[in-house]
Amino acid sequence: MIRATTLDGREFPWRGEREHVWVDASNVTPEELDALRATFPMHPLALEDAQQAGQWSRYEQYPEGDFITFRSLARPRELDEFTERVSLFMYPDALLTFSRERLPYLDQIWRMVGRESVNTPGEITFEILDHGADSFTAFLDELESRFDVIEERVFSRSKRRADIAQDVFDLKRSLAHARRVAYEARDASVLLARHARVPDADLVRFRDVQDTMNRVASRMEGGRDALTGLLNIYSGVQSQRMNEVMRTLAAVSTVFLPLTFLAGVWGMNFEFMPELHWRYGYAFAWAMFVLIGAALALYFKRRGWW
């Protein structure tokens, strides 16, 4: 599918125009691809990258024009691994965007073209890249929100704590994937802002995208460290609670140790044991059990062992 609009926002059926236009091509047929190649000069390597599935973000300056492929996150709020990719062929007075399938966010930018003034190819390129950069920001916002929820669960005593380690590992896996995509996009934006053959005003816009991607990279490093720290805190809390359980069990065992000793002594079947025939022997035995157990329990409580 090929659609075209002038840089002042007038959409029209494309018939090979190549000046003052933005042409968006998605899921093109071989005939449409031939028409695009006949109209716009495209380096074979750039065209190959634009058609290749899973191509990483990259920028290259060819004699035919500047070329950038930019991958962003398709569903950042869901923290999944789905990405979307658009390739841009930038010319002095035209822009060609190329994608394997129609991207919804391009429709938003499409409606913005020419709304206030005549746009340049650099301005449209900036809007596309800025949207891609915003997807990483949305991902990090959602990640930090879920991090806060898990952090509260770490110190709670609810049954939901059982899946904390798995939840942290899931977030780390999602972050690792997004981090790879973001770093590739950042490198491409750095090269674009440094070498693109566009007016200075557009270079300033590209540097804004570069700055956004630098902040994204910094936040992702911080997020990775925070998740690692949260996992360590969780392990520490688990160890502390296990120590509390063991301390309680040890205190209970210590209370019953002398009682077990006395029960063992009085349970021996020797013939000459004075307590066996004493009228108050049974009551005396229970009194000793209660007195010794209560005394040890009180002692452990005051020492903070129980």
C-alpha positions in Angstrom: 0.0 0.0 0.0 1.3 3.4 -0.9 -0.2 6.7 0.2 1.1 10.2 -0.3 0.6 13.7 1.1 2.1 17.0 0.3 4.2 18.7 2.9 1.3 21.1 3.6 -1.0 18.3 4.4 -3.0 17.6 1.1 -3.3 13.8 0.6 -3.5 12.6 -3.0 -3.2 9.4 -5.0 0.5 8.9 -5.6 1.5 8.6 -9.3 5.3 9.0 -9.1 5.6 12.5 -7.5 8.9 13.0 -5.8 9.0 16.7 -4.7 7.3 18.3 -1.7 5.8 15.0 -0.7 5.8 12.4 2.1 5.2 9.0 0.7 4.4 6.2 3.1 4.8 2.6 1.9 3.7 -0.4 3.9 3.4 -4.0 2.9 4.1 -3.1 -0.7 3.7 -5.4 -3.7 6.5 -6.1 -6.1 4.9 -3.7 -8.6 4.7 -0.9 -6.0 8.3 -1.5 -5.0 9.4 -1.2 -8.6 7.5 2.1 -8.9 9.2 3.4 -5.7 12.6 2.4 -7.0 12.0 4.2 -10.3 11.0 7.4 -8.5 13.2 7.6 -5.4 17.0 6.9 -5.6 17.6 4.1 -3.0 20.9 2.5 -2.3 20.6 -1.3 -2.6 21.9 -1.9 0.9 19.4 0.6 2.4 16.5 -1.0 0.5 17.7 -4.5 1.7 17.7 -3.2 5.3 14.3 -1.7 4.9 12.8 -5.0 3.6 14.6 -7.2 6.1 12.5 -8.5 9.0 14.0 -7.9 12.4 16.5 -5.3 11.1 18.0 -3.4 14.0 18.1 0.4 14.3 20.8 2.0 12.3 21.8 5.1 10.4 23.8 5.4 7.2 24.6 8.2 4.9 24.5 7.1 1.2 25.1 9.2 -1.9 21.4 8.9 -2.7 20.4 10.4 0.7 20.2 9.8 4.5 18.7 6.5 5.6 17.7 5.5 9.1 15.9 2.4 10.4 14.3 3.0 13.9 12.9 0.2 16.0 10.6 1.1 18.9 8.3 -0.8 21.3 4.9 -1.7 19.9 3.1 -2.2 23.3 5.3 -0.5 25.9 2.5 -0.6 28.6 2.4 -4.4 28.4 6.1 -4.8 28.9 6.2 -7.4 26.1 8.9 -8.0 23.4 6.9 -6.9 20.4 8.6 -4.1 18.4 7.7 -2.0 15.4 10.1 -0.7 12.8 10.1 2.0 10.3 12.7 2.9 7.7 13.1 6.5 6.5 14.7 7.6 3.2 15.3 11.4 3.6 15.8 13.6 0.6 16.1 17.4 0.4 12.5 17.9 -0.5 10.8 14.6 0.1 10.5 11.8 2.7 9.8 8.1 2.0 8.8 5.9 4.9 9.0 2.2 4.5 7.5 -0.5 6.8 6.5 -4.1 6.5 3.0 -3.4 7.9 1.0 -0.2 8.4 2.0 1.4 11.8 -0.9 3.0 13.7 1.3 5.9 15.1 2.1 7.0 11.6 -1.6 7.8 11.1 -1.4 10.2 14.0 1.6 12.0 12.5 0.0 11.8 9.0 -2.9 13.9 10.3 -0.5 16.4 11.9 1.3 17.3 8.6 0.5 20.8 7.4 -1.9 21.5 10.3 -0.1 24.7 11.3 2.4 25.3 8.5 4.3 23.6 5.7 6.4 20.8 7.2 9.9 19.8 6.1 11.0 16.2 5.7 13.2 16.8 8.8 10.2 17.9 10.9 8.3 14.8 9.9 11.3 12.6 10.6 11.6 14.2 14.0 8.0 13.4 14.9 8.4 9.8 13.9 11.6 9.3 15.9 10.2 11.3 18.8 7.2 8.9 18.9 9.5 5.9 18.9 11.5 7.5 21.8 8.3 8.1 23.7 7.6 4.3 23.6 10.7 3.6 25.6 9.7 6.3 28.1 6.2 4.7 28.5 7.9 1.4 29.0 10.0 2.7 31.8 7.1 4.5 33.5 5.2 1.2 33.5 8.2 -0.7 34.7 8.8 1.7 37.6 5.1 1.5 38.5 5.2 -2.3 38.7 8.5 -2.1 40.6 6.9 0.0 43.3 4.1 -2.6 43.7 6.5 -5.5 44.0 8.6 -3.5 46.5 5.6 -3.1 48.7 4.9 -6.8 48.5 8.4 -7.6 49.6 7.8 -6.2 53.0 4.2 -7.5 53.3 3.2 -10.8 54.9 0.5 -11.6 52.5 0.4 -14.9 50.5 1.1 -12.9 47.3 4.7 -12.7 48.3 5.3 -16.2 46.9 5.7 -15.1 43.3 7.9 -12.1 43.9 11.1 -13.7 42.7 9.4 -14.8 39.4 7.9 -11.3 38.9 11.3 -9.7 39.3 12.9 -12.1 36.9 10.1 -11.4 34.4 10.7 -7.6 34.7 14.5 -8.1 34.3 13.9 -10.2 31.1 11.6 -7.5 29.6 14.0 -4.8 30.6 17.0 -6.6 29.0 15.1 -6.9 25.7 14.0 -3.2 25.7 17.5 -2.1 26.7 19.0 -3.8 23.6 16.4 -2.2 21.4 16.8 1.2 23.0 20.6 1.2 22.8 20.5 0.4 19.1 18.0 3.3 18.6 20.1 5.6 20.6 23.2 4.9 18.5 21.2 5.5 15.3 19.9 8.8 16.7 23.4 9.9 17.7 24.7 9.3 14.1 21.6 11.0 12.6 22.1 14.1 14.8 25.7 14.2 13.9 25.8 13.5 10.2 22.4 14.2 8.7 22.4 16.5 5.7 19.5 18.7 6.8 19.0 22.3 7.8 20.4 23.3 11.2 16.8 23.7 12.6 16.2 20.0 11.9 19.6 19.0 13.5 18.4 20.7 16.7 15.3 18.5 16.6 17.4 15.4 16.0 19.6 16.3 19.0 16.4 16.5 21.1 15.6 12.9 20.1 19.2 12.0 20.9 18.9 13.6 24.4 15.7 11.7 25.0 17.3 8.4 24.1 20.3 9.2 26.3 17.9 9.7 29.3 16.1 6.5 28.4 19.5 4.6 28.4 20.3 6.1 31.8 16.9 5.2 33.3 17.3 1.7 32.0 20.6 1.3 33.7 19.1 2.6 36.9 16.1 0.2 36.4 18.4 -2.8 36.0 20.3 -1.9 39.1 17.1 -1.3 41.0 15.7 -4.7 40.1 18.9 -6.4 41.1 18.8 -4.6 44.4 15.2 -5.5 44.9 16.0 -9.2 44.3 18.8 -8.9 46.9 16.5 -7.2 49.4 13.9 -9.9 48.9 16.5 -12.6 49.5 17.6 -10.8 52.6 14.1 -10.5 53.9 13.5 -14.1 53.2 16.6 -15.1 55.1 15.7 -12.8 58.0 12.2 -14.4 58.3 13.7 -17.8 58.1 16.1 -16.9 60.9 13.1 -15.7 62.9 11.3 -19.0 62.4 14.4 -21.0 63.3 14.9 -18.8 66.4 11.3 -19.5 67.5 11.7 -23.2 66.9 15.0 -23.3 68.8 13.3 -21.4 71.7 10.4 -23.9 71.8 12.8 -26.8 71.6 14.9 -25.3 74.5 11.7 -24.9 76.6 10.8 -28.6 76.2 14.3 -29.9 76.6 14.3 -29.9 80.5 10.7 -31.1 80.5 11.7 -34.0 78.3 14.6 -34.7 80.7 12.4 -34.8 83.8 9.8 -36.9 82.0 12.5 -39.3 81.0 13.8 -39.5 84.6 10.4 -40.1 86.2 9.5 -42.6 83.5 12.3 -45.0 84.5 11.0 -48.2 86.1 13.4 -48.6 89.0 11.9 -50.2 92.0 13.2 -47.8 94.6 12.2 -44.4 93.4 10.7 -42.2 96.2 8.5 -40.2 93.9 6.7 -43.2 92.5 4.8 -43.8 95.7 4.5 -40.2 96.9 1.0 -39.0 97.2 1.7 -35.6 95.6 4.3 -36.9 93.1 2.1 -36.4 90.0 1.1 -32.9 91.0 4.7 -32.1 91.8 5.8 -33.3 88.4 3.2 -31.1 86.6 4.2 -28.1 88.8 7.8 -28.6 87.8 6.9 -28.8 84.1 4.8 -25.6 84.3 7.3 -23.7 86.4 10.3 -24.5 84.3 8.5 -24.0 81.0 7.1 -20.6 82.1 10.4 -19.5 83.5 12.3 -20.3 80.3 9.6 -18.7 78.1 9.7 -15.5 80.2 13.5 -15.4 80.0 13.5 -15.8 76.2 10.8 -13.2 75.9 12.8 -10.6 77.8 15.9 -11.3 75.8 14.0 -10.9 72.6 14.6 -14.4 71.4 10.9 -15.2 71.1 
